[in-house]
Amino acid sequence: MVNLHTLAGTGLKFNGVYDNVRGDIHYYMRFFERGNVVLIAGWQKPGDPVDLRSFLRQDAQSGENNLHNTPVEQRNDSLFFTTMAPRGAITYAGVVDGDTLRFLKHSMVTRKRSVVNYHFIPD
């Protein structure tokens, strides 16, 4: 059983998604006050019949529809979580800055590190 810890007071917003866009590929994440985050990535163009954001539900199952659902840990002003990809783990360490989340993303497979910004989109 996974223990979740509330994310209230972290500065995160729970009434929308955070998005990182690269061309037509969106990397969405939605945080839930109970202490988890759900992520999905994929092609998303305006007017597409399926909105990827609709898959970001509190109880989404990891592995279905390229989803990740994982607990979030807060330490001081930073947030931490890990997703498991088929080839290995990806860790996220970041901070909230208004409507932006800034994460250091680190692939344990490729050892590649990058700073990634996600911008808030309200529902």
SEGU-255094 format. One line per 5 residues: number of its first residue (from 1); their letters; for each residue x, y, z of N, C-alpha, C. Coordinates in Angstrom, 2 decimals, decimal comma, padded with zeros to 5 digits. Layout:
BEGIN
NUM) a) X Y Z X Y Z X Y Z; ...;
% end
This chain:
BEGIN
1) mvnlh) 000,85 -001,19 000,00 000,00 000,00 000,00 000,89 001,25 000,00; 000,57 002,19 -000,87 001,33 003,43 -000,97 000,74 004,45 -000,01; 001,60 005,09 000,78 001,16 006,16 001,66 001,28 007,48 000,94; 000,18 008,21 000,87 000,17 009,52 000,24 000,15 010,59 001,32; 000,79 011,71 001,02 000,82 012,84 001,94 000,29 014,06 001,21;
6) tlagt) -000,61 014,80 001,85 -001,28 015,91 001,20 -000,29 016,91 000,58; -000,70 017,46 -000,53 000,10 018,47 -001,22 -000,46 019,87 -000,99; -001,42 019,98 -000,07 -001,96 021,30 000,29 -000,83 022,15 000,85; -000,79 023,40 000,47 000,23 024,30 000,98 001,53 024,29 000,19; 001,59 023,51 -000,90 002,82 023,44 -001,70 002,89 024,52 -002,78;
11) glkfn) 001,75 025,17 -003,03 001,68 026,14 -004,12 001,16 025,52 -005,41; 001,02 024,20 -005,43 000,46 023,53 -006,61 -001,00 023,90 -006,78; -001,45 023,88 -008,02 -002,86 024,11 -008,33 -003,47 022,78 -008,74; -004,69 022,54 -008,27 -005,34 021,25 -008,48 -006,53 021,34 -009,43; -006,80 022,52 -009,96 -007,96 022,74 -010,83 -007,56 022,88 -012,30;
16) gvydn) -006,62 022,07 -012,72 -006,14 022,11 -014,10 -004,93 021,22 -014,26; -004,22 021,41 -015,37 -003,04 020,60 -015,67 -001,83 021,49 -015,87; -000,67 020,89 -015,74 000,59 021,53 -016,09 001,04 020,91 -017,41; 001,54 021,74 -018,33 001,84 021,29 -019,67 003,22 021,77 -020,11; 003,94 020,87 -020,76 005,19 021,20 -021,44 004,97 020,80 -022,90;
21) vrgdi) 005,10 021,76 -023,80 004,79 021,53 -025,22 006,08 021,54 -026,03; 006,18 020,55 -026,91 007,28 020,49 -027,89 006,66 020,16 -029,23; 006,39 021,20 -030,04 005,67 020,99 -031,30 004,25 020,59 -031,00; 003,82 019,44 -031,53 002,47 018,93 -031,26 002,47 017,89 -030,15; 003,60 017,68 -029,50 003,67 016,73 -028,40 003,51 017,49 -027,09;
26) hyymr) 002,54 017,02 -026,29 002,29 017,62 -024,98 002,69 016,63 -023,90; 003,31 017,15 -022,88 003,65 016,40 -021,68 002,81 016,99 -020,56; 001,70 016,33 -020,26 000,76 016,83 -019,26 001,00 016,15 -017,92; 000,78 016,92 -016,85 000,74 016,33 -015,52 -000,34 017,03 -014,72; -001,02 016,25 -013,91 -002,07 016,78 -013,04 -001,80 016,28 -011,63;
31) fferg) -001,76 017,21 -010,69 -001,52 016,88 -009,29 -002,84 016,82 -008,55; -002,89 015,95 -007,56 -004,07 015,80 -006,74 -003,70 016,08 -005,29; -004,56 016,81 -004,62 -004,27 017,28 -003,26 -003,94 016,14 -002,32; -004,47 014,96 -002,56 -004,22 013,82 -001,66 -002,77 013,36 -001,69; -001,99 013,76 -002,77 -000,56 013,45 -002,76 -000,02 012,68 -003,94;
36) nvvli) -000,73 012,65 -005,06 -000,22 011,95 -006,23 -000,25 012,85 -007,46; 000,49 012,43 -008,48 000,51 013,10 -009,77 000,27 012,05 -010,85; -000,47 012,44 -011,89 -000,71 011,57 -013,04 -000,16 012,28 -014,26; 000,64 011,57 -015,06 001,30 012,13 -016,23 000,93 011,35 -017,48; 000,90 012,07 -018,60 000,71 011,44 -019,91 001,42 012,30 -020,94;
41) agwqk) 001,90 011,68 -021,99 002,55 012,41 -023,09 002,02 011,87 -024,40; 001,89 012,76 -025,38 001,46 012,31 -026,70 001,15 013,47 -027,61; 000,82 013,11 -028,86 000,45 014,09 -029,86 -000,89 014,68 -029,48; -001,00 016,00 -029,53 -002,27 016,66 -029,23 -002,35 017,93 -030,06; -003,29 017,94 -031,01 -003,51 019,13 -031,83 -004,87 019,71 -031,47;
46) pgdpv) -005,05 021,01 -031,63 -006,37 021,60 -031,38 -007,43 020,89 -032,21; -008,55 020,56 -031,58 -009,65 019,90 -032,27 -009,55 018,40 -032,36; -008,48 017,80 -031,81 -008,39 016,34 -031,79 -009,61 015,76 -031,07; -010,14 014,62 -031,55 -011,35 014,07 -030,94 -011,16 013,60 -029,49; -009,94 013,22 -029,12 -009,68 012,80 -027,74 -008,68 013,77 -027,13;
51) dlrsf) -009,05 014,35 -026,00 -008,17 015,26 -025,28 -007,36 014,43 -024,28; -006,05 014,40 -024,43 -005,20 013,62 -023,53 -005,44 013,97 -022,06; -005,80 015,21 -021,79 -006,02 015,62 -020,39 -007,14 014,85 -019,72; -008,07 014,29 -020,51 -009,20 013,55 -019,94 -008,75 012,25 -019,27; -007,54 011,78 -019,57 -007,03 010,56 -018,95 -006,41 010,81 -017,57;
56) lrqda) -006,22 012,06 -017,21 -005,52 012,41 -015,96 -006,50 012,41 -014,79; -006,87 011,22 -014,37 -007,80 011,04 -013,25 -007,03 010,58 -012,01; -007,55 010,93 -010,86 -006,89 010,65 -009,59 -006,54 009,17 -009,42; -007,40 008,27 -009,89 -007,18 006,83 -009,71 -006,75 006,13 -011,00; -006,18 006,88 -011,94 -005,71 006,28 -013,20 -004,68 005,19 -012,90;
61) qsgen) -004,69 004,16 -013,72 -003,76 003,05 -013,54 -002,51 003,28 -014,38; -001,35 003,23 -013,75 -000,09 003,36 -014,49 000,01 002,26 -015,52; 000,58 002,61 -016,68 000,79 001,63 -017,73 -000,32 001,60 -018,75; -001,52 002,07 -018,40 -002,62 002,12 -019,36 -002,55 003,46 -020,10; -002,69 003,41 -021,42 -002,69 004,63 -022,24 -001,45 005,49 -022,00;
66) nlhnt) -000,32 004,87 -021,74 000,94 005,59 -021,52 000,85 006,53 -020,32; 000,13 006,11 -019,31 -000,05 006,91 -018,09 000,94 006,50 -017,01; 001,26 007,48 -016,16 002,02 007,22 -014,95 001,25 007,86 -013,80; 001,04 007,12 -012,74 000,38 007,63 -011,54 001,31 007,29 -010,38; 001,83 008,32 -009,72 002,86 008,09 -008,72 002,72 009,05 -007,55;
71) pveqr) 003,13 008,62 -006,35 003,09 009,53 -005,20 004,13 010,64 -005,33; 003,81 011,77 -004,71 004,70 012,93 -004,71 005,17 013,16 -003,28; 006,45 013,41 -003,13 007,02 013,72 -001,82 007,41 015,20 -001,80; 007,10 015,86 -000,70 007,51 017,24 -000,53 008,58 017,30 000,56; 009,68 017,98 000,24 010,73 018,25 001,22 011,08 019,73 001,09;
76) ndslf) 010,89 020,48 002,19 011,10 021,92 002,18 010,25 022,52 001,05; 010,86 023,25 000,11 010,08 023,87 -000,96 010,14 023,06 -002,26; 010,61 021,81 -002,20 010,79 021,00 -003,40 009,85 019,81 -003,44; 009,54 019,38 -004,67 008,69 018,23 -004,92 009,51 017,16 -005,62; 009,24 015,89 -005,27 009,99 014,78 -005,83 009,04 013,64 -006,19;
81) fttma) 009,26 013,04 -007,36 008,55 011,82 -007,71 009,34 011,07 -008,78; 008,97 009,81 -008,99 009,65 008,94 -009,94 008,62 008,22 -010,78; 008,87 008,15 -012,09 008,03 007,34 -012,97 008,87 006,16 -013,46; 008,17 005,08 -013,76 008,84 003,89 -014,27 008,48 003,69 -015,73; 009,48 003,79 -016,60 009,31 003,53 -018,02 009,74 002,08 -018,28;
86) prgai) 009,41 001,54 -019,45 009,79 000,15 -019,72 011,30 -000,12 -019,56; 012,11 000,87 -019,87 013,56 000,66 -019,79 014,16 001,12 -018,47; 013,39 001,78 -017,59 013,94 002,22 -016,32 013,25 003,46 -015,77; 013,75 003,93 -014,66 013,13 005,03 -013,92 013,54 006,40 -014,47; 012,61 007,35 -014,29 012,88 008,76 -014,55 012,51 009,51 -013,28;
91) tyagv) 013,45 010,27 -012,73 013,18 011,02 -011,51 012,93 012,48 -011,83; 012,09 013,09 -011,01 011,74 014,50 -011,13 012,00 015,16 -009,78; 012,68 016,30 -009,80 012,90 017,11 -008,60 012,62 018,54 -009,01; 011,67 019,20 -008,34 011,32 020,52 -008,82 010,71 021,44 -007,79; 010,41 022,64 -008,28 009,83 023,69 -007,44 008,68 024,35 -008,18;
96) vdgdt) 007,76 024,90 -007,38 006,64 025,67 -007,90 007,07 027,13 -007,95; 006,80 027,78 -009,07 007,10 029,21 -009,23 005,88 029,85 -009,88; 004,89 030,20 -009,07 003,64 030,77 -009,59 002,89 029,73 -010,40; 002,67 030,04 -011,69 001,97 029,12 -012,59 002,91 028,18 -013,33; 004,16 028,14 -012,92 005,15 027,30 -013,58 005,76 026,31 -012,60;
101) lrflk) 005,97 025,11 -013,09 006,74 024,10 -012,35 008,06 023,93 -013,08; 009,13 023,93 -012,35 010,46 023,74 -012,94 011,04 022,46 -012,35; 011,30 021,48 -013,22 011,81 020,19 -012,77 013,17 019,88 -013,37; 014,02 019,28 -012,55 015,21 018,61 -013,05 014,77 017,17 -013,30; 014,76 016,78 -014,56 014,32 015,45 -014,98 015,57 014,64 -015,28;
106) hsmvt) 015,65 013,43 -014,69 016,85 012,61 -014,82 016,47 011,19 -015,20; 016,92 010,75 -016,37 016,69 009,38 -016,81 017,77 008,48 -016,22; 017,36 007,46 -015,50 018,31 006,51 -014,93 018,86 005,56 -016,00; 018,21 005,49 -017,16 018,67 004,63 -018,25 019,76 005,32 -019,06; 019,45 006,53 -019,55 020,40 007,23 -020,42 021,35 008,13 -019,64;
111) rkrsv) 021,03 008,37 -018,37 021,79 009,29 -017,51 021,64 010,75 -017,94; 020,75 011,01 -018,89 020,52 012,37 -019,36 019,74 013,16 -018,32; 020,15 014,41 -018,12 019,47 015,34 -017,21 019,04 016,56 -018,00; 017,87 017,07 -017,68 017,40 018,29 -018,33 016,48 019,04 -017,38; 016,46 020,36 -017,54 015,53 021,20 -016,79 014,32 021,42 -017,69;
116) vnyhf) 013,14 021,12 -017,16 011,91 021,18 -017,94 010,90 022,05 -017,20; 010,29 022,99 -017,93 009,25 023,86 -017,36 007,88 023,40 -017,82; 006,95 023,36 -016,88 005,56 023,02 -017,15 004,72 024,24 -016,76; 003,78 024,62 -017,62 002,95 025,80 -017,39 001,53 025,38 -017,11; 000,89 026,05 -016,15 -000,44 025,69 -015,70 -001,51 026,11 -016,71;
121) ipd) -002,46 025,20 -016,95 -003,65 025,46 -017,76 -004,86 025,12 -016,91; -005,68 026,11 -016,54 -006,86 025,81 -015,71 -007,90 025,02 -016,49; -008,74 024,27 -015,76 -009,83 023,52 -016,38 -010,80 024,47 -017,06;
% end
